[in-house]
């Protein structure tokens, strides 16, 4: 029996996902346990029906198992028509549901229609009404609905021993103790002694927000605190001394910078994913006894038994004075994850447990009172609905890759919280390792390739160009970069028409030439702190491309042109799409993108202008307007040399198609000039 293929269907509803990245404990479990079941040697075929309630999320197919997105109507259909069709199509042996309300109103009927066993995954004991919008879609009704779910299910999964006993006392059938886990990472046990205290959780959940407020009140004033996880915008004002980073796509990398992980909860609630994350990162942990529910605490953490963690300063001081204790706690916790609480080990136990379940309670009916309580969505979901559109499983939103998408979404949500401005998930533009989101009050750019360096370069460039009285640049209103995440920069909104959309090509050429000239006139003291101009170099595909072979040959023979380089502030990506102009012809041009700027040879900008506008036939206007503003000696062969290097960069893999097209068009003229075959860069 253990070798037979087991088809497992999981139905979950949560706002804990952004695409396929998990932001809270229920989502972590839904992803990681089922990932390890599907990818391990357990012969378990996993599929999921997901009602994604997160308005900041977007559909994706970057899952480790098949996922079908459910609509609000699918999930709350009293006749459960679409759910029944999907369950029958999946032909599961076991159906797992974690929402007690869904299980009571539909679960038994769905399992019976498919002829499979029904498992209730109990995340915690539902003793009080729900206080927040995080977690499962169902509400808590003083345990009435959960009690009925325990009676209807063939088996119950509990995370802690207390929860397992509660299920047995409530009349559950087979009860399986399958705790939460973590993925052990290579880490230096004991944390970073010079790092901040770290707290990681979903702070849109009321209990987590209250725990953070408790922590804020009892920590020493001079203690740096790094907080990871999404949070409501007012929290930044209410807790100003904490550094709120928002959600991060690579939490282990962020936690590795910390000195100690803290969980300050005042009530038990299943197993805390945050504590398991601290242990997996090798951090020493300080937790309340309630927060550590379900965990063996001996040797793995320090426990605070004082009300409101009044003894926290003393416990922190103890760790600061005793590095060996820090290392011992971190090492013990990390080993506990590796040996007992890794998702791989828990998946092995889960596969065996699921195989043992039989539909022994088929045909049971829910009581009328429980059905009435479970029939309607909770109030918070009615007031603040999640995405109401259908989400086809095969649809993928445009983006760099799965991790890049998640990094961009996390940065966007973090910026929304920090700035108090909601940036919807729809991207305004997506190119060159950055995504831009524009709303009437602000423009947000998220950098996901070389994020910190590019964000710093952008800010330095904007601040430098702001001193030029002949152009307008947006003002920086916020920024953030930290380990484990993408970097973002928010700017004041600007308006205008891109020069590339204006029909008068000669006027556009003159404006571009003068803009380059004004930037190159900036005095050295204004750009002293700007980094050097640089472009990434990768191998160039030359198979069946004689023009590219010739380009590489010419560049190898023309290295002496490097001796002719000057030095000034360089925009690095100046062309018609990066300069705006207002309705008034006399208004100053607006230059928006400084992510490629640096200190380098000014002929670099002229070369970029030539490549982007060689086909326009107005290079002469660009050149003459530039000379009128910036009267310096220019060797056009040197410009062509920079142009050839720029083309070599533009023809690398993963560059935008329009850039490759422009580079290909400009290449013959540049090579001709460098080899004296033509003089296409002449002023006329």
N, C-alpha and C positions, 0 to 999 in steps of 0.2 A: 504493500500500500504506500510506503514512503516514497517509492520511485514514480508513482503515477503523476501525470501532469495535473496541477491544481490551478484552476482558473479562478482568480480573485477579482471581484469588482468592488471598488470603493466609491461611495458617494459622500462628498464633503461640500460644505458651504462655509466660506470664510472670507474675510477681508484681509487675510494675512499673507496673500501673495501679491507681488508686483511682477507680472509676467510669470516666470517660474522660479523667482527668488522668494524665499520664505522670510517673513518679517516678524512672526510670533511663534510661540510654542506649538499650537495646533498645526500650523502650516509646516513647521520644521518636521514634525512627526509624519504628517501626511506625505511629505516629499521623501524624507530620508528612509523611513522604515520600508516604504513601498519600492523605493529605488533599490535598496539592498535585497529585498525579496526578488525583484525582477532581474537584477544583474548577478545575483549569487548563483551558486550551484544547487538551488533548491527545487528546480522544476516547478516554479510558480510563475504563471502568466498573469500579470497585473494590468488592469485598466482602471480608469477613474472617470467619474462623472462629476464635474466641478461647477458649482455655482460661485463664481468669482464676484464678490460683493464690493471689492475695492474699486472706487471710482478713479483711482490713479493708476490702475493696472491696464493691461492691454493683452489681447490674445496672442498666443505664441505656440509654436509646435516644438519648442526646445525642451521637451520633457523626456525623462528616461523611460517612459512607458506611455501608451496611448491615453490621451485625455480628450474628452468631449465636453465642451462648455455648455452649461445649462442656462436658460434665461430665467428671469423671475417668474414668468408664467409657467414654465416647465416645473419649477421647484414647488410652487404653491397651487398647482392645479388640483382641485378637490377630486377629480377623476383620475389623476396621475397617469394620463394617457401617454405622453411622450416618455416619461420615466419608465413606464411598463414596457414600451416598445424597445427602448434602449437596453433595459435589463434582459429582456428575452433575447435580443440580438447578441448580447455578450455571452449568454449561456454559462453563467458562473456556477461553480460548485459552492462558493461562499460569497455572500453579500455583506459588506461591512459598512455600517452607518454610524457616525459619531454624533449626529444631531438627534437628541431624544424626541423632539417634536416631529421631525420627519419620520422617524421610526414608528411613532404611535399612529400618525395619520396615514402612512403609506407603506412602511417597511415590511410588515407581515404579508400584505397583499402582493408586494413586488417579489418577495422571496418565494411565496407559494406559486405565483404565476410562472416563475422560472424553475421551480422544483429544486431550489437550493437552500442551504442553511443560512440563517440570519444571525449576524454577530453585531452586538452593540459595543462600540468602543467608548467607554465612559471616561471622559477627561477629568472629571472632578465630581464631587457630590453637590447636587443642585439643591441647596437648602434655602437660598434667599433669591429674591427677584434679581434679574440681570441689571447691572448698573452701567454697562458700557456696550459699545457697538463692536467689540472685538471678539473674535473667536467664532463659534458656531452660530448659524443663523437663527437657531431657536432660542426662545426665552426660558427662564427658570420660573416655575410656578410652585414654589415651596416644596419641590420634590415630587409633586403629584405626577407630572408627565414623565419624569425620570423613573419613578417607581413602576409605571406602566410599561415603559421601555424595557426595564429589567425583567418584567414578567413575560413579555412577548418574545424576546430574543431567545434563540437556541443557546447562545453562549455570550458571555460578557468578558471584554478585555478591561482589566483594571491596571492602573499604573503603580499604585502603592498597596501595601498590605492592608492599611485601613480601608481603602476604597474597595478592595476585594472582599473584606469582611462585611462591609456595608451592603454590597451586592448580594452576598449569601444570605444575610439577615432579611433582605427585601424579597427573597424568594426566587432569585435568579437560578438558572439551571447550571450549566457548566461555566465556571469562572476561571479565567486565565490571567495570571499575573505577568504582564509584559511591560516592564518599565520603559520610560523614555531613555534616550541615549544621546551620544554625540560621536563625531568623527575625530579620533585622536590625531593631533598634529604634532609634527616635530617642533619641540619648543624647549627653551631653556627653563628648567624648573625653577620656580621662585620669582618669576617675573622680572621686570626692569626696575631696579631699586630707585632709579632717578625718574621713573615715569609717574604719571598721575594715577590716582584711584580711578578705577573704571566701573561703570554701571552700564549694562546692556539689557534692554527690554523694549517692549512695545508700550510706550507711555500714553497712547490713546486709550489704554485699558485703565480703568479707575484704580484698581489695586496697585498697579505699577506706578501710576502717577502719585498716589498717596505715599508709597514707599520712597519715591524720590524726594517728596517734600519732607518726609521724616529725615532722610539722609542729609538734606540741605540744612536742616535745623540743628543737627548734632555734630557736624563735621567742624574741625578747626578752621578758622577764617583763612589761614594761609595754605590750606591743603588744596592743590589743584585736582579737579574732578573732570574727567572726560566721560560724557554721556552719549551712548550710541543707541539708536533706535528712533522710530518716528515719534513725534510728539505734537500736541496741539499748539498752535502759534502763541496763545497767551502764556504758555509756560516759560517762554524766554523772558518775558517781563516779570513774571512772578518769581522766577528763580535765576536772577541775573548773575550770580557768582559761579554758576555751573557752566561748563563749556558744552553746549548741546550741539552735537555733530549731525544728528539725524540718522537715517538708515544708511548702512554701508553694504556693498555687495560682497566684501571680503572681510567678514567680522574677525576671523582668526588673526589676520594681519593687524587689525586695529587693536585687538586685545593684547597682542604680543608687546605693544608699547607700554602697557600698564604695569603698575607695581602690585596691585591687589584688586580682586573683584569683590563687590559688595552686593548683598541682597537683603533689603531692609523691610520685607513684608511682615505685616502684623497678623495675617491669617493664612491658614494652610489652604492650598489649592492644587491638588495633583502634584506633579513634579515640575520644578522650575527649570526650564530650558536654559535660562541664563547661568545658573550655577553649573550645570553640566558643561556649558561653553567655557566658563572660567577654568574648570578642571581640565578640559581637553587642551586648553592653551597653556597649562602648567602654572597657572596663577595660584597664589595662596588666596583663600576665600574667607571672608567674614560674613556670617549670615545670622539672621534670627532663627530660632528653633522652628518657627512656623514656616519660614521660607525654605528650610531644609527638609520639609516633610517628604518622606519616602526615600531619603538618602541615609546611608550609614555615615555618620559625621566623624567618628573617631579617627583621628590622625589626618583627616582630609581638610578640615576647616576649623576656624575659631568660631564659637557660638556666642552670640550676644543674648543674654537673658534679661537685660534691664529694659524697662518700659521705654519705648521710643529710642532704643539703642543708645541710652545715655552713657554706656561704657565704651562706645565706639572710639573716642579719642585715645582711651587707655589701650585698647586692643591694637589700634594703628601704631601707637608709640612702641608697643611691645614688638611688633613686626619690624619696625624701622631699626630697632636696637639689636635685633637678632636675625641676621641674614641666614643663618643655618636653619632657623625655624621656618623662614619663608621657603627655603629650598625644600625642606622636608615636607611641608604642607603641599607645595606645588607638585613634587615628585609623587607623593602618595595619591593625590587626586588624579594625576595623569595616569598612573598605573591602574587606578580603579576604573577609569574609562576604558583603557586598553584591555583589561582582563575581564571586566564584567559588564560594562555599560557602553560598549561600542555598538553602533547600529548593526554591524556585521553579525555580532553575537546575538543581539536581540532578534534580528531577522531569522536566524537559524531556529531560535525558540518559537518564533511566530509561525514559521512554515510548518513545524511539527504540530503546534496547537491547532492551526486552522484545519489541518488534515484530519484531526480527530473529531471535528464538529459534525453533527448530523441534524437534519431538520426535525427534531423531536417535538417541537411546539407548533408545527404547521397547523393552520386552521384556527388558531386562537384569534379572538376578536378583542379590540381595545374597548374599554368602557366608554360610555357616552360622555361622561364628564371629562375624561382625559382627551377624547377626540375633540371636544369643544375647545379645550384650552390650547390644543396643538394646531388648530385649524388655521389661525390667522398669523400673519407675520408679526414679529415683535414691533413695538411702537417706533423704535429708532430706525428700523428699516423702512417703515412707511413714510417717516418724515424725511429721511435722507437716503433715497434709493440708490442702489448701486447701478452699474450699467444695465440698461434695459434692453439692449440690442442683442440679437443672436450673435454668437461667436463661433463660426465654423472652426472645427478642430484643425483644419489644414491652413487656416489663415495665419500669416506671419506679418507683423508690422515691420516697416522698413527700419533697418538698423545695422550696426556693424557686425554683431554676433550676439549670442545669447548673453554672455557676461557683459558685453558692452551695452546692450539694451538695459540690463538690470542696473548697471552703474549709472547710466544716464537717468533712469527713472528715480533711483535713490537720491542722486544729486538734485534733481528737480524738486522732489518732495522736501528735501532738507532746506533748499532755498526758499520754497513756499512758506515753510514754518518760520524760518529765520527772518524773512523780510515782511511777513504778513501779507504776501501777495500770492494769489493762487495762480500757478502756471499749469494750464491744462496739459494732458499728455500729448496732444497733437503737436508735432514738431513743425516749426515754421521753416527751417532749413536744416539740411543734414549734409555736411561735406567736410572733407579735410580733417577728420579726427575730432570734429566738434558738432554739437547739436544746439540749435538756437530756438528758444521759445519766446514769443513776443506777445505781450498783452498791452493794453493802453497805458498802464502805469510803469512798465519796465520791460527791459529785454534781458533775457537770461541766456548765457552761453555756457554749455557744459563741455569740458574737454576730457576726452577719454584716451587719447594717444599722447604720451608724455604729458600727463595732465598738469602736474604742478609746474613744470618748467614753462609750458605754453601759457598757463594762466599768469605766471609772473611776467613773462615776456609781454603779454597783452597789456597788463596794467602799466608796466614801465613805458611801453610805447604810447599808450593813451596819455599818460601824465606828461611825457616829453612833447608830444604833438600839441597838447593843449596850450603850450606857450607860444605856438605859432599864430600870429594874429590874422593870417589870411585863410585859414581853414577852420572848420568846426568839428569837434570830436565829442562823442558822448562822455558823460561823467560816470566814474565808477561809484556804485552805491553799495556794493557788498561783494564778498568773496569768501571762499572756503576751500581748503584742501587739507587732507589728513590721510594717514595710512588706511588702506583698504577701500578707498573710494575714488571716484572721479573728482576733478576740481571744477568749480564754477565761478563765474564772474557775472555780476548783475550790473546793468548800465541804465542810465536814463534813456527813455525812448527818443528816437530821432525820426524825422519824416523827410521824404523827398523821393525823387525818381532816380533809380540807378542810371548812370550815364550810358550803360549798355542798352537801355530801353529808349534812348533819345534818337530821333531820326537824323539830326544834323551831325553827321560824322566829323565834319571839319571843326565845328564848335566843340564837340566832345574831345577831339584830339588836342585842341589848344588848352582846354581846361585840365586835361590830364598832364600835359607837359608843364604847365605852370604849377600845378599841385606838387609834382615831383621836385620842381625847382625850389619851392618854398620850404619843403621838408629838408632838402639838402643844405639850405642856408642856415639852419639852426646852429647856434654856436656850440662849441664842444662842451662847455660847462652844463648845457641842458641835457646832453645825452651821455654824460660820463658814467651813469649807473646802468645803462642799457647793456644787456649781454651781446656777445658777438653774433653776427648773422651766421646761421648754419642751416644746412639742409641734409636730411638723411640720405645716405647713398646705399643702394642695393644693386645686386647684379641686374644687368639689362638683357632681356630676351633678344637674341640676334638671329635666331634660326630663320633662314629665308628672308632676312631683312638687310639687304646690302646697304641701305641708307644708314642704318644704325651701326653697322660695322665701320662704315666710313666715318661716322661721327666719333666713335671711340678712337679710331686711328688719328683723326685730326686733333682731338684733345690730347692724345699722348705726345704729339709733336709740337704742341703750342703752349707748353707749360711756362715758357719764358714770359708770357703776358701777365703772369701773376705779379711780376715786379712792377707793373704799371698801376697797381691798385692804389686808389686814394682811401680816405677814411671820412665817414660822416654818418649821420643817422639815415638808415635805409628802411623803407616801408616793407620791402620784400615780396609784396603781393599786390602791387598797385596796378589796377586796370579798371575798365569801365564798370564792372560789377561791384567793386568795393568803394566806389565814390558815388555819393548822391548829390542831387542838385534840387533846390526848391523851385517853386513857381516863379519867383522873382529872378530874372537873369543876373541881377547885380548881387544876389546873395552869395555868401561864401559857400564853397563846396563842403560837404560833410563826408569825412573819411571814417569808416566804421570798424574796419577789421585790422588790428595790429598784431595778430597772433604769429605772423611770420617776420616781424620787424627785428632789427638788430643793428649793431655797429658794423659797417663794412664798406665796400667800395660803392660809391653812388652810381656807378655805371650798371650795377645790378638792377636798379629800378628801371633804367632806360632799356636794359635788355628785356626785362619782363614786359614793358610796354610794347616793345617791338614784337615780341612773340604773340601777345594777345591781340595786337592791332595791325599786324603785317598785311593781312588780307583786306584791310579797310582802305588802303591807298592813301593814308593821311599821315604817314610817318613824318613827312616834312613839316606839317603843322605841329606835331608833338615836339619835334626837335627845335623849331624856331621859338615856340612859346617857352620851352625850357631855357633856352639861351637868353631870352629877354629877362627872365627872373633870376637865373643863376648863371652869371657870365663866368664860366670857368672853361679851361681848355679840356676838350674831350677828344680822345682817340677813338674813332668809330670802329677800328679793328678790335680795340679792347672791349668795346660794347658787344661786338659780335662774339668775342670769346666768352664773355659772361652769358650771352644768349645761348651759346652752344651748351654750356654747363647747365643752364636752366632747362633746356630741352632734354638733356640727358636725364635730369631728375624727373621731369614731367612725363617721360615715357616709361617710367618704372611701373611695375604691377600695382594694381589697386588705386590708380589715379583716376579722377573723374573722366568720363568719355569726352566731354567738351574740351578739357585741358589737353588730352592726348591729340585730339583733332587739330587744335591750334598749334601745338608743338610740331606736329607732322607737317602742317602747312608752312611753318616758318623755317623748318630745318634746311631746305635747299638753299634759300637765300643766305643763311648764316654760314653754311659750309662754303658756298661760293665766295663770300667775302673773305673768309679766313684763308682760302686757297687762291685768291686773286682771280677767280673765274668771273666774278661780277662785282659790282659795287652797289648792291641793292640797299645798303644803309645810307647812301648819299642823302644829303639834305633835301634834295628834290626827288 
